[in-house]
Amino acid sequence: MERTKSGPRVVVLAAALIGLSMSACGAGNGDASRSAAETAPAAEGHGIDQEAAPAPGKAWVIFGPDTVDAEVARTAEERAKGLMYRDTVPPGSGMLFVFDQVAPQSFWMANTYVPLDIAFMDASYTVVDIQRMAPLTTDSHESSAPALFALEVPEGWFAAHGVQAGSRASVKFGAQLGS
């Protein structure tokens, strides 16, 4: 379930108590008519073959020579489900959360079985914060700065690939091919 900044945390806790499922997810503030993924610039260069480009609903998140093949969560429903109920998240894969506006974002790991790392990114795909998230917890993981994107990957991926706060990604969205 999305955690929001629009009301007290008591409202979020009350919603959890009445049976809403919660997952590794963020604090989107509703769906705009055009998501950030639809208006975000495509990655340039990187030798990406157009015929092998990501499918709609997918994106490549590229940090130098390393690429994450990510599912894209654009709607409130997709963000709420996140990576919950999965037994594995293969190396080199993850989920890119796209929010409707730059704001502090908050995630937790209820119903998420796999340990994950999350990178919060601003509108220019610059990493503002990376955090580790333990599975099956409801600890809040809030971005240290406003973010428009969040990328979840298997625990340790960012460290293994030298990605840290200040690193900048390029993103190639499947829906942007041919545009």
C-alpha positions as a printed Julia matrix, in Angstrom:
179×3 Matrix{Float64}:
  0.0     0.0     0.0
  1.2     3.48   -0.68
  2.28    5.55    2.24
  1.29    9.14    1.76
  2.35   12.44    3.25
 -1.16   13.86    3.0
 -2.37   12.69    6.4
 -1.12   11.45    9.74
  0.5     8.05    9.94
 -2.45    6.97   12.08
 -4.55    6.94    8.91
 -2.04    4.63    7.22
 -1.96    2.36   10.26
 -5.76    2.3    10.43
 -5.94    1.35    6.75
 -3.53   -1.52    7.41
 -5.69   -2.73   10.26
 -8.78   -2.96    8.07
 -7.06   -5.41    5.77
 -5.32   -3.47    3.02
 -2.23   -5.34    1.82
  1.03   -3.46    2.11
  4.19   -4.05    0.13
  7.47   -2.56   -0.89
  5.95    0.55   -2.33
  6.1     4.31   -2.36
  4.21    7.46   -1.65
  2.75    8.45   -4.99
  0.1    11.11   -4.79
 -2.42    9.8    -7.33
 -2.12    9.4   -11.04
 -1.62   12.37  -13.3
 -2.97   12.25  -16.85
  0.61   11.68  -18.07
  3.06    9.81  -15.87
  6.65   10.87  -15.45
  7.67    7.78  -17.43
  5.76    9.05  -20.44
  7.47   12.43  -20.33
 10.94   11.4   -19.1
 13.76   11.59  -21.64
 14.98    8.33  -23.15
 18.56    7.22  -22.61
 20.9     8.22  -25.4
 23.87    6.22  -26.57
 24.88    3.13  -24.58
 24.84    1.04  -27.78
 21.27   -0.11  -27.19
 19.87   -2.06  -30.13
 16.33   -0.82  -30.88
 15.21   -4.36  -31.78
 16.33   -5.59  -28.35
 14.83   -2.66  -26.46
 12.67   -3.16  -23.36
  8.99   -3.95  -23.84
  6.27   -1.5   -22.79
  5.93   -1.66  -19.03
  9.67   -2.26  -18.76
 12.72   -0.03  -18.64
 16.46   -0.29  -18.7
 18.05    1.68  -15.88
 21.66    2.21  -16.91
 24.52    3.1   -14.55
 27.65    3.34  -16.7
 28.37   -0.19  -17.96
 25.71   -1.81  -15.72
 22.03   -2.14  -16.56
 18.98   -3.13  -14.52
 16.14   -4.7   -16.51
 13.24   -3.19  -14.56
  9.51   -3.58  -14.5
  7.88   -0.16  -14.33
  5.29    0.69  -11.67
  3.53    3.88  -12.85
  0.04    3.69  -11.37
 -0.91    3.82   -7.71
 -2.04    0.18   -7.96
  1.25   -0.96   -9.53
  3.26    0.97   -6.94
  1.18   -0.51   -4.11
  1.84   -4.08   -5.27
  5.53   -3.51   -5.97
  7.58   -6.69   -5.67
  5.39   -8.29   -3.03
  4.76  -12.06   -2.93
  7.79  -12.9    -5.06
 10.2   -15.6    -3.96
 13.09  -14.23   -6.03
 14.25  -11.12   -7.82
 16.94  -12.23  -10.29
 20.29  -10.4   -10.35
 20.22   -7.52  -12.82
 16.47   -7.06  -12.51
 14.2    -4.95  -10.34
 11.34   -2.49  -10.32
 11.37    1.19  -11.21
  8.69    3.19   -9.4
  7.58    6.36  -11.19
  5.76    8.96   -9.11
  3.51   11.79  -10.24
  5.53   14.51   -8.54
  8.86   15.11   -6.88
  8.29   14.61   -3.15
  9.68   12.66   -0.21
  8.82    8.99   -0.85
  8.32    6.23    1.7
  8.52    2.45    1.27
  8.15   -0.64    3.44
  8.43   -4.38    2.96
  5.23   -6.04    4.22
  4.48   -9.13    2.09
  7.83   -8.77    0.33
  9.92  -11.93    0.78
 13.22  -10.86   -0.79
 15.79   -8.49    0.79
 16.07   -5.42   -1.43
 18.05   -2.23   -1.85
 16.25    0.9    -2.96
 17.73    3.92   -4.72
 15.66    7.09   -4.63
 16.32    9.3    -7.67
 15.42   12.88   -8.54
 13.95   14.08  -11.84
 17.38   13.9   -13.54
 17.85   10.25  -12.45
 20.5    11.24   -9.92
 20.55    8.94   -6.89
 19.74   10.96   -3.77
 19.69    8.06   -1.31
 20.18    4.27   -1.16
 18.77    2.11    1.62
 18.66   -1.59    2.46
 15.25   -3.05    3.21
 14.74   -6.28    5.17
 11.95   -8.58    4.0
  8.59   -8.84    5.75
  8.99   -5.64    7.79
  6.9    -2.53    8.12
  9.81   -0.25    8.97
  9.5     2.98    7.02
 12.26    3.74    4.5
 11.86    7.42    3.63
 13.95    9.13    1.0
 16.47   11.58    2.45
 15.5    14.08   -0.27
 12.55   14.56   -2.62
 12.45   11.93   -5.38
 10.54   11.26   -8.6
 11.8     7.7    -9.08
 12.77    4.75   -6.9
 14.58    1.64   -8.09
 14.38   -1.61   -6.13
 16.98   -4.3    -6.82
 18.24   -7.41   -4.99
 20.17   -6.53   -1.84
 23.81   -5.69   -2.54
 23.41   -4.89   -6.26
 24.15   -1.17   -5.91
 27.28   -1.74   -3.79
 28.53   -4.48   -6.12
 28.24   -2.1    -9.09
 29.61    1.04   -7.43
 26.27    2.88   -7.47
 25.97    5.41   -4.64
 24.34    8.72   -3.78
 25.3    11.14   -6.55
 25.46    8.43   -9.26
 23.36    9.26  -12.29
 21.4     6.77  -14.37
 19.99    6.98  -17.84
 16.66    5.31  -18.38
 15.25    3.78  -21.55
 11.5     3.21  -21.25
  9.93    0.57  -23.52
  7.02    2.89  -24.33
  9.42    5.51  -25.74
 10.81    3.37  -28.53
 10.35    4.84  -31.94
  9.46    8.27  -30.54
